[in-house]
Amino acid sequence: MESWLKESGAVGLDDLELANFQVTGRGVRSLQYYKEGERVLTIPCGILWTVEHAYADPLLGPALRSVQPPLTVEDTLATYILFVRSRKSGYNGLRSHVTALPTSYSSSIFFTENELEVCAGTSLYTITKQLKRQIEEDYGGLVARIFGQYQDLFPLDKFTIEDYKWALSTVWSRGMDFVLPDENSIRLLAPFADMLNHSSEVKQCHVYDASSGNLSVLAGKDYKAGDQVFINYGPLPNNRLLRLYGFVLSSNPNDSYDIVLSTHPTAPFWEQKQKLWISAGLDSTCTISLTLTDPLPKNFLRYLRIQRLDESDLSVMQVDATDGIINESNEVEVLQFLVDSFCGLLENFGTQLEMLEEQLAASVHPPGGNAWAAAHVSLGEQRV
């Protein structure tokens, strides 16, 4: 892979190497000193995995363009990766990258039922169950819309649902997302750069140059020769790290619990309340993240105060008033709802906080395994 990358114009590879590290597994090691902010690696536009490149491929492109409505970005990239992996000839450079990819992933969609049950009651548990169903539906749609229509390009023995899940996990765990100057966005995979592991101790340091289309990695801190080079995936909670990337961080300061608030349109005074929600930057259905640093967000309270307004309150209500206590009876209703809801949520966790802490301390779940990771997700959400 490295030879192909150098021939294609990648810069920086002579001072980096792939290596295995005790905690993170495979990663990228520095062979020289780097000062924070110094350019470490550049992968040129022409060898990035992008939707644009998938559509430009002379074999794959026509098949993709025949599908209406178009495939999602995720499905396009997953199909592109599987297509290259399935080819017996050609695509030597891209195939060398595919060969270097992991053969399996540890994201939550691959957990057994028993492993997933460890985090029962968490948002990860619910989302993973939904994802598994959605993946089956999406795969069926791909077979009907494109794989089955072009079996010479997509032999079904190489485009199974397990292959699709692997390709999706490749996109989730190795894709990079950037907002462009025109406010559109791009998702890409960058060979070799996708081998860089995450550390919250470095600054976010991977950048996309919209004018050249190149992907560059800067030093997120000072490195000496022999150090592992990291990038920062962002301030992500364990439930998302495990779902997308297949790992967790112990005592993750970014842990969160997502609350979905919803009011049915048939509820009393729904139209008046909807106007207030919209004016407050909310909606009748919205998801609000509770975090360790902000466990009771202002918008959470604001939504509930509006939801519990009665007719007399609505007749005189201004949206700014919902930023604080409206009146005693309204606030009592809101606080009682919070007490009842949080008690119910905590009871729904499969294993309670104190028991989880004891199990982890006693290594009931083998450290680093799927059940251990699921336990850390549950621990983090319950603490929030």
C-alpha positions in Angstrom: 0.0 0.0 0.0 2.8 2.5 0.9 4.5 2.1 -2.5 1.3 2.8 -4.3 0.6 5.8 -2.1 4.1 7.3 -2.7 3.8 6.7 -6.4 0.4 8.5 -6.3 1.9 11.6 -4.6 1.3 11.0 -0.9 3.8 13.0 1.3 5.2 12.1 4.7 5.2 8.3 4.5 9.0 8.0 4.8 8.8 9.3 8.4 5.9 7.1 9.5 5.2 3.4 9.8 2.4 1.1 10.7 3.0 -0.7 14.1 1.2 -2.6 16.8 0.7 -0.9 20.1 -0.2 -2.5 23.4 -3.4 -0.6 24.1 -4.7 0.5 20.8 -3.5 -2.3 18.5 -2.4 -1.3 15.1 -1.6 2.4 14.6 0.9 4.8 13.1 4.3 5.4 14.6 6.5 8.4 14.1 10.1 7.9 12.9 11.1 11.5 13.6 10.3 14.6 15.8 7.2 16.6 15.0 6.3 19.9 16.5 2.6 20.6 17.2 1.0 22.0 14.1 3.6 20.6 11.7 2.3 18.7 8.6 2.7 15.0 9.1 1.0 13.4 6.2 -0.8 14.4 3.0 -3.0 12.0 0.9 -3.8 13.4 -2.5 -7.3 13.8 -3.8 -7.0 11.3 -6.6 -6.7 8.3 -4.3 -9.3 9.2 -1.7 -12.5 7.1 -1.5 -15.3 9.5 -2.2 -18.8 9.4 -3.7 -17.5 11.5 -6.7 -14.8 8.9 -7.4 -17.3 6.1 -7.2 -19.5 7.7 -9.8 -16.5 8.5 -12.0 -15.5 4.8 -12.1 -16.0 3.5 -15.7 -17.5 0.2 -14.5 -19.2 1.1 -11.2 -20.4 4.6 -12.2 -23.0 3.7 -14.8 -24.6 1.2 -12.3 -24.7 3.8 -9.6 -26.2 6.4 -11.9 -29.0 4.0 -12.9 -30.4 3.9 -9.3 -33.0 6.4 -8.6 -33.3 7.9 -6.1 -29.5 7.7 -5.6 -27.9 5.6 -2.9 -27.0 7.3 0.3 -23.4 8.4 0.9 -22.8 5.5 3.2 -24.2 2.9 0.8 -22.4 4.4 -2.1 -19.0 4.2 -0.3 -19.8 0.7 1.1 -20.7 -0.5 -2.4 -17.5 1.1 -3.8 -15.3 -0.7 -1.2 -17.0 -4.1 -1.8 -16.8 -3.6 -5.6 -13.0 -3.0 -5.4 -12.5 -6.0 -3.0 -14.4 -8.3 -5.4 -12.4 -7.5 -8.5 -9.9 -10.1 -9.6 -7.8 -7.7 -11.6 -7.2 -3.9 -11.9 -7.7 -1.5 -9.0 -4.3 -2.7 -7.6 -3.7 0.4 -5.5 -7.2 0.6 -4.0 -7.2 -3.2 -3.5 -3.9 -2.9 -1.5 -5.7 -0.5 0.8 -8.7 -2.9 1.2 -6.3 -5.7 2.0 -4.8 -3.6 4.8 -8.2 -3.0 6.3 -9.4 -5.1 9.4 -11.1 -8.3 8.5 -13.6 -7.8 11.3 -14.9 -5.1 13.5 -16.0 -4.8 17.2 -18.8 -2.2 16.7 -22.0 -3.0 18.5 -23.9 -4.4 15.5 -21.6 -7.4 15.7 -22.3 -8.1 19.4 -24.1 -11.3 20.4 -27.4 -10.9 22.2 -25.8 -11.7 25.5 -23.1 -9.1 25.0 -25.6 -6.5 24.0 -27.8 -7.3 27.0 -25.1 -6.0 29.3 -26.0 -2.5 28.2 -29.8 -3.0 28.2 -31.6 0.3 28.9 -29.0 2.4 27.2 -29.4 4.5 24.1 -26.8 2.2 22.5 -28.9 -0.8 23.1 -32.0 0.7 21.5 -30.1 2.2 18.5 -28.1 -1.0 17.9 -31.4 -3.1 17.8 -32.8 -0.5 15.4 -29.6 -0.5 13.3 -29.7 -4.3 12.9 -33.2 -4.1 11.5 -32.4 -1.2 9.3 -29.3 -2.9 7.9 -31.4 -5.9 6.9 -33.9 -3.6 5.2 -31.2 -1.6 3.4 -29.4 -4.7 2.2 -32.6 -6.0 0.7 -33.1 -2.7 -1.0 -29.6 -2.8 -2.5 -30.1 -6.4 -3.8 -33.3 -5.3 -5.5 -32.1 -2.0 -6.8 -28.5 -2.6 -7.9 -26.8 -5.8 -6.8 -29.4 -8.1 -8.4 -29.6 -5.9 -11.5 -25.9 -6.1 -12.2 -24.7 -9.5 -11.0 -21.7 -9.4 -13.3 -20.5 -6.4 -11.3 -21.9 -7.5 -7.9 -21.6 -11.3 -7.6 -24.0 -12.0 -4.7 -21.5 -14.5 -3.1 -19.2 -11.5 -2.5 -22.0 -9.0 -1.7 -23.7 -10.9 1.2 -25.3 -9.1 4.1 -22.2 -9.9 6.2 -20.0 -8.3 3.5 -22.4 -5.3 3.6 -22.1 -5.0 7.4 -18.3 -5.2 7.2 -18.2 -2.4 4.5 -20.6 -0.2 6.5 -18.4 -0.6 9.5 -15.4 0.3 7.4 -17.2 3.6 6.4 -18.4 4.3 9.9 -15.0 3.7 11.6 -12.7 5.1 9.0 -14.7 7.8 7.2 -13.8 11.5 7.8 -16.5 14.2 7.4 -15.8 17.8 6.5 -18.0 20.9 5.9 -17.1 22.6 2.6 -16.9 26.4 2.0 -20.3 26.2 0.2 -21.8 24.6 3.3 -22.1 21.2 1.6 -20.3 18.3 3.2 -18.0 15.5 2.1 -17.3 12.1 3.6 -14.1 10.4 2.5 -11.8 7.6 3.4 -8.0 8.3 3.2 -5.7 5.3 2.8 -3.1 5.1 5.5 -4.5 8.2 7.3 -7.4 5.9 8.3 -4.9 3.8 10.4 -4.5 6.7 12.8 -6.1 6.0 16.2 -8.0 8.4 18.4 -6.8 10.3 21.4 -8.7 13.1 23.2 -5.3 14.4 24.4 -4.4 15.8 20.9 -6.1 18.7 19.1 -8.3 18.0 16.1 -5.7 17.9 13.4 -6.9 16.3 10.2 -7.9 18.9 7.5 -9.4 18.8 4.0 -8.3 21.3 1.5 -11.4 22.0 -0.6 -9.4 23.7 -3.4 -6.9 20.8 -4.0 -9.1 18.0 -2.6 -6.2 16.7 -0.5 -6.4 15.3 3.0 -3.7 16.4 5.4 -2.8 15.4 9.0 -1.0 17.8 11.2 0.7 17.0 14.5 -1.9 17.4 17.2 0.9 17.7 19.8 4.7 17.4 19.9 5.9 13.9 19.0 9.3 12.3 19.3 10.6 9.3 17.2 8.8 6.1 18.4 5.6 7.8 19.5 2.2 6.8 18.2 0.7 9.5 16.1 -3.0 10.2 16.8 -5.9 12.2 15.5 -8.9 13.4 17.5 -12.3 12.0 16.4 -14.1 14.7 18.5 -15.7 14.9 21.9 -17.7 11.7 21.5 -19.6 9.7 24.2 -18.9 6.0 24.7 -22.3 5.0 23.2 -21.2 6.6 19.9 -17.6 5.4 20.0 -18.7 1.8 20.5 -21.4 2.0 17.8 -19.2 3.6 15.1 -15.6 2.8 16.0 -15.8 -0.3 18.2 -14.1 1.0 21.4 -14.8 2.9 24.6 -12.8 5.1 26.9 -12.8 4.4 30.6 -14.3 7.3 32.6 -15.2 9.2 29.3 -15.8 12.8 30.2 -18.0 13.2 27.1 -20.5 10.5 28.1 -24.1 11.5 27.5 -27.7 10.2 27.6 -30.0 11.2 24.7 -33.6 12.0 25.7 -36.3 12.0 23.1 -39.1 14.4 23.9 -42.3 14.1 21.9 -45.8 15.5 22.0 -48.6 14.1 19.8 -50.4 16.6 17.6 -53.7 15.6 19.2 -52.6 16.9 22.6 -54.5 19.9 24.0 -53.3 23.3 22.6 -50.7 21.5 20.4 -50.6 24.2 17.7 -50.0 27.0 20.3 -47.3 25.0 22.0 -45.7 24.1 18.7 -45.3 27.9 17.9 -43.6 28.4 21.2 -41.3 25.4 20.7 -40.3 26.6 17.3 -39.6 30.1 18.6 -37.4 28.5 21.2 -35.4 26.6 18.6 -37.1 23.4 19.4 -39.8 21.2 17.9 -42.7 19.0 19.1 -40.3 16.0 18.8 -36.6 16.6 19.5 -33.6 14.8 21.0 -31.7 16.5 23.8 -28.4 15.2 25.1 -27.8 15.1 28.9 -24.1 15.3 29.7 -21.9 15.1 32.8 -21.1 18.8 32.5 -24.7 19.8 31.7 -27.0 17.1 33.1 -30.1 19.3 32.9 -29.9 21.4 29.8 -31.8 24.7 29.6 -33.6 23.5 26.4 -34.7 20.3 28.2 -36.5 22.3 30.9 -37.8 24.8 28.4 -39.5 22.1 26.3 -41.2 20.6 29.4 -42.4 24.0 30.7 -44.0 24.6 27.3 -45.5 21.1 27.2 -47.2 21.6 30.5 -48.7 25.1 29.9 -52.4 25.3 30.5 -54.9 27.6 28.6 -54.5 30.5 31.0 -50.7 30.4 30.7 -50.8 30.2 26.9 -53.0 33.3 26.6 -50.3 35.5 28.0 -47.1 33.5 27.3 -44.0 34.9 25.6 -41.3 32.5 24.5 -38.6 34.3 26.6 -40.6 33.5 29.7 -40.0 29.7 29.3 -36.3 30.3 29.9 -37.0 30.4 33.7 -39.7 29.3 36.1 -43.2 30.2 34.7 -45.2 29.7 37.8 -45.1 27.4 40.8 -47.6 24.8 39.6 -46.0 24.5 36.2 -42.5 24.0 37.7 -43.8 21.4 40.2 -45.3 19.4 37.3 -42.0 19.6 35.4 -39.9 18.6 38.4 -42.2 15.7 39.3 -42.0 14.5 35.7 -38.2 14.6 35.8 -38.1 12.6 39.1 -40.5 10.0 37.8 -38.8 9.7 34.4 -35.3 9.5 35.7 -36.3 6.9 38.3 -37.9 4.9 35.5 -34.9 5.2 33.2 -32.5 4.0 35.9 -34.7 1.0 36.7 -34.7 0.0 33.0 -31.0 -0.5 32.9 -30.2 -4.2 32.8 -27.6 -4.0 35.5 -27.6 -1.2 38.0 -24.7 1.2 38.5 -23.3 -0.3 41.8 -23.5 -3.8 40.4 -21.8 -2.8 37.2 -18.9 -1.1 39.1 -18.5 -4.3 41.2 -18.5 -6.5 38.1 -15.9 -4.4 36.3 -13.7 -4.3 39.4 -13.9 -8.1 39.6 -13.2 -8.5 35.9 -16.5 -10.4 35.4 -16.4 -9.1 31.9 -13.0 -9.8 30.3 -11.2 -6.4 29.9 -11.3 -5.2 26.4 -14.0 -7.6 25.3 -17.4 -6.7 23.9 -19.3 -7.2 27.2 -16.7 -5.1 29.0 -17.2 -2.3 26.5 -21.0 -2.5 26.7 -20.7 -2.3 30.5 -18.7 0.9 30.2 -21.4 2.4 28.0 -24.1 1.5 30.6 -21.9 2.9 33.4 -21.4 6.2 31.7 -25.1 6.7 30.8 -26.2 5.8 34.3 -23.7 8.3 35.8 -25.1 11.0 33.6 
